[in-house]
């Protein structure tokens, strides 16, 4: 007699909420983009001198993100949108970790341990990046410049590391679906652009600190916005990879199948369409 093997199929009963992940992703990504544009444009129109002020009193024509999101009333819009944006991103980080580990069978057995460690590292850098985004939004440079600056540095480092290892993991998985190949190329382009803007940002920040030249901090600020919007574009790729996925609210129900030919048994509380 052959041995019996049981498998479980999970379904959702009494579903009271269903949200398409693609729609969800678009809304989530639009929140920081919309709020940042609102803060920038309103500050340039109504508070130009205030947001372009520098410590060494040199000419500045374009304000930094910290300047336009650290003043009232813009900071309230910024903080609300970041709170709404960042909360579901913790779940998305876990989704990506599970996605990568579910493709572990595509990796050579001798390399699976390294792949899983990189997946863990990508998850934690993503999580820390998200935490820093919240902190840098709620601790403005006006309230505590030193702490704000340190959090921003950690945000930049973890963001770059996460994207780098995310691309390595995605490439390693050998995505065979055409839309995943396009998504991977999109990520690579975004990462290269971010690295270019980061180099410009660091160079201009150093020149501003050392020489305090007119207009240099404005170029720093332009690089900062380039990083921010390209970072948003990078994270938008989640709506490509998880297209067809849904968020559900309902009761889980499992169905047990016995693979030796015996009729599958249902749990007493299960009811399937």
matplotlib code that plots the C-alpha trace (Angstrom):
import matplotlib.pyplot as plt

x = [0.0, 1.4, 1.8, -0.8, 0.3, -1.9, -1.9, -3.9, -5.5, -6.3, -9.3, -11.0, -14.5, -16.9, -14.7, -15.6, -12.7, -10.8, -8.2, -6.2, -2.5, -1.7, -4.2, -3.0, 0.6, -0.2, -2.0, 0.8, 3.6, 1.6, 1.4, 5.1, 5.2, 2.1, 3.0, 6.6, 5.4, 2.8, 5.4, 7.9, 5.5, 3.7, 7.0, 8.4, 5.2, 4.5, 7.7, 10.5, 12.9, 12.4, 13.1, 16.1, 17.9, 21.3, 23.4, 26.3, 23.8, 24.8, 22.5, 20.3, 17.5, 16.2, 15.3, 16.1, 13.5, 14.2, 13.5, 10.1, 8.9, 10.0, 7.9, 4.2, 1.7, 3.6, 5.1, 1.6, 0.7, 4.1, 3.9, 0.4, 1.3, 4.5, 2.6, 0.0, 2.7, 5.2, 2.8, 1.9, 5.5, 6.4, 4.1, 5.5, 9.0, 7.8, 6.1, 9.4, 11.3, 8.7, 8.8, 12.6, 12.6, 9.8, 12.2, 15.0, 14.6, 15.9, 19.2, 22.1, 22.0, 25.6, 24.5, 21.1, 22.4, 24.0, 20.9, 18.8, 21.2, 21.1, 17.3, 17.3, 19.8, 17.6, 14.6, 16.2, 17.8, 14.4, 12.8, 15.4, 15.1, 11.3, 11.8, 14.3, 11.8, 9.3, 11.8, 13.3, 9.8, 8.8, 12.1, 12.7, 16.0, 14.5, 13.7, 16.9, 19.3, 22.0, 19.6, 17.8, 21.1, 22.2, 18.8, 19.0, 22.5, 21.3, 18.3, 20.5, 22.9, 20.2, 18.3, 21.3, 22.2, 18.6, 18.3, 21.7, 21.0, 17.4, 18.7, 21.2, 18.5, 16.1, 18.8, 19.7, 16.1, 16.3, 12.8, 11.4, 8.2, 8.6, 7.0, 9.6, 12.4, 11.1, 10.8, 14.3, 15.6, 13.5, 15.1, 18.6, 18.0, 16.6, 19.6, 22.1, 20.3, 20.2, 23.9, 24.6, 22.4, 24.0, 27.5, 26.4, 24.7, 27.8, 30.0, 27.8, 27.3, 31.0, 31.6, 28.8, 30.3, 33.9, 33.4, 29.8, 29.6, 26.5, 24.1, 25.9, 23.4, 20.6, 22.4, 22.6, 18.8, 18.1, 20.1, 18.1, 14.8, 16.2, 17.0, 13.6, 11.5, 13.7, 13.5, 9.7, 9.9, 12.1, 9.5, 6.7, 8.0, 6.3, 3.0, 4.4, 5.7, 2.6, 0.1, -2.9, -2.4, -5.1, -5.4, -8.2, -10.1, -12.0, -11.9, -9.3, -10.6, -8.5, -9.3, -7.3, -6.5, -5.2, -3.2, -3.7, -7.1, -9.3, -11.9, -10.6, -12.0, -13.2, -13.0, -16.5, -16.5, -15.4, -17.7, -16.4, -18.0]
y = [0.0, 3.4, 6.1, 8.8, 12.5, 15.4, 18.9, 21.9, 24.5, 27.7, 29.9, 33.0, 32.8, 35.6, 38.1, 41.6, 43.5, 43.0, 45.4, 45.0, 45.3, 47.3, 50.0, 49.9, 50.3, 53.2, 55.0, 54.2, 55.4, 58.6, 59.8, 60.9, 62.1, 64.2, 65.6, 66.4, 68.3, 70.2, 71.1, 72.3, 74.3, 76.0, 76.9, 78.4, 80.5, 81.6, 81.2, 81.5, 83.5, 81.4, 78.0, 79.3, 80.7, 79.2, 79.3, 81.2, 83.6, 82.9, 82.9, 79.9, 79.5, 76.0, 74.7, 71.3, 68.7, 69.2, 72.9, 72.6, 69.7, 71.3, 74.4, 74.9, 74.1, 71.9, 69.6, 68.4, 67.3, 65.7, 63.8, 62.5, 61.3, 59.6, 57.9, 56.5, 55.5, 53.9, 51.7, 49.2, 49.1, 47.0, 44.3, 44.7, 44.1, 40.8, 40.0, 40.5, 38.3, 35.5, 36.0, 35.5, 32.5, 30.9, 30.9, 29.3, 26.1, 28.0, 28.6, 26.1, 24.1, 25.2, 28.9, 28.7, 29.6, 32.8, 33.6, 33.4, 35.5, 38.2, 38.0, 38.6, 41.5, 43.1, 42.7, 44.4, 47.2, 47.8, 47.9, 50.2, 52.5, 52.7, 53.4, 56.2, 57.7, 58.1, 59.5, 61.9, 63.2, 63.6, 65.0, 68.1, 69.8, 72.9, 70.9, 68.8, 69.3, 67.0, 64.0, 64.8, 64.7, 61.4, 59.7, 61.0, 59.5, 56.1, 56.3, 56.9, 54.1, 51.5, 52.6, 52.1, 48.8, 47.5, 48.4, 46.9, 43.5, 43.6, 43.8, 41.0, 38.7, 39.5, 38.8, 35.6, 34.3, 34.3, 35.9, 34.1, 36.2, 39.1, 41.7, 40.7, 41.2, 44.7, 45.4, 44.3, 46.6, 49.4, 48.8, 48.8, 52.1, 53.7, 52.4, 53.9, 57.3, 57.3, 56.6, 59.5, 61.9, 60.6, 61.4, 64.9, 65.3, 64.4, 66.6, 69.6, 69.1, 68.9, 72.1, 73.9, 72.9, 73.8, 76.9, 78.0, 79.0, 80.7, 78.3, 75.1, 74.1, 74.5, 71.9, 69.7, 70.1, 69.3, 66.1, 65.3, 65.6, 63.5, 60.8, 61.0, 60.7, 58.0, 56.1, 56.3, 55.0, 52.1, 51.1, 51.4, 48.2, 46.3, 46.9, 45.2, 42.1, 41.7, 42.6, 40.2, 40.0, 41.2, 42.3, 40.4, 40.6, 37.4, 34.1, 31.6, 28.1, 25.1, 22.0, 18.8, 16.6, 13.0, 12.1, 8.2, 8.4, 8.7, 11.5, 14.8, 15.7, 19.2, 20.9, 21.1, 24.9, 25.0, 25.9, 26.4, 27.9]
z = [0.0, -0.9, 1.8, 2.1, 1.6, 2.5, 1.0, 2.1, -0.2, 1.6, 0.5, 1.8, 3.0, 3.8, 1.9, 2.9, 1.2, -2.0, -3.4, -6.6, -5.7, -8.9, -7.9, -4.4, -5.6, -7.7, -4.9, -2.4, -4.7, -5.6, -2.0, -1.6, -5.2, -4.8, -1.4, -2.4, -5.5, -3.3, -0.8, -3.4, -5.5, -2.6, -0.9, -4.1, -4.6, -1.1, 1.0, -1.5, 0.6, 3.7, 2.0, 0.0, 3.0, 3.8, 6.9, 5.1, 3.4, -0.2, -3.2, -3.5, -6.1, -5.5, -2.0, -0.5, 0.3, 4.0, 3.6, 1.8, 4.0, 7.3, 7.2, 8.0, 6.6, 4.1, 6.8, 7.8, 4.3, 4.0, 7.2, 6.6, 3.2, 4.4, 7.2, 4.7, 2.2, 4.6, 6.7, 3.9, 2.7, 5.7, 4.3, 0.8, 2.2, 3.6, 0.2, -1.6, 0.9, 0.4, -3.4, -3.5, -1.1, -3.1, -6.1, -4.2, -6.3, -9.3, -7.6, -7.6, -4.4, -3.5, -3.8, -2.1, 1.4, 0.0, -2.0, 1.2, 3.2, 0.5, 0.5, 4.3, 3.9, 1.2, 3.5, 6.5, 4.5, 2.9, 6.4, 7.9, 4.8, 5.4, 9.1, 8.3, 5.8, 8.6, 11.0, 8.6, 7.8, 11.4, 12.7, 10.6, 10.1, 11.8, 15.0, 15.2, 12.3, 13.6, 14.1, 10.9, 9.0, 10.5, 9.7, 6.2, 5.7, 7.0, 4.7, 1.7, 2.6, 3.2, 0.1, -2.1, -0.6, -0.8, -4.5, -5.3, -3.7, -4.9, -8.5, -7.8, -6.4, -9.2, -11.8, -10.0, -10.1, -13.9, -14.5, -17.5, -17.8, -20.3, -17.9, -15.2, -17.6, -18.4, -14.7, -14.0, -16.8, -15.3, -11.9, -13.3, -15.1, -11.9, -9.9, -12.3, -12.3, -8.5, -8.3, -10.7, -8.7, -5.5, -6.8, -7.7, -4.4, -2.4, -4.5, -4.2, -0.5, 0.1, -1.9, -0.1, 3.3, 2.4, 0.2, 0.6, -3.1, -4.5, -6.2, -5.3, -2.6, -5.3, -7.4, -4.4, -3.9, -7.6, -7.2, -4.0, -5.9, -8.7, -6.1, -4.5, -7.7, -9.1, -5.9, -6.1, -9.7, -8.5, -5.8, -8.3, -10.0, -7.2, -8.9, -12.0, -10.2, -8.1, -10.8, -10.4, -6.6, -4.2, -0.6, 1.0, 4.3, 5.2, 7.0, 6.0, 5.1, 4.3, 2.2, 2.8, -0.1, 0.3, -2.8, -2.7, -4.4, -1.2, -1.6, -0.2, 3.2, 4.0, 7.4, 9.0, 8.8, 5.1, 2.3, -1.2, -4.2]

ax = plt.figure().add_subplot(projection="3d")
ax.plot(x, y, z, "-o")
ax.set_aspect("equal")
plt.show()
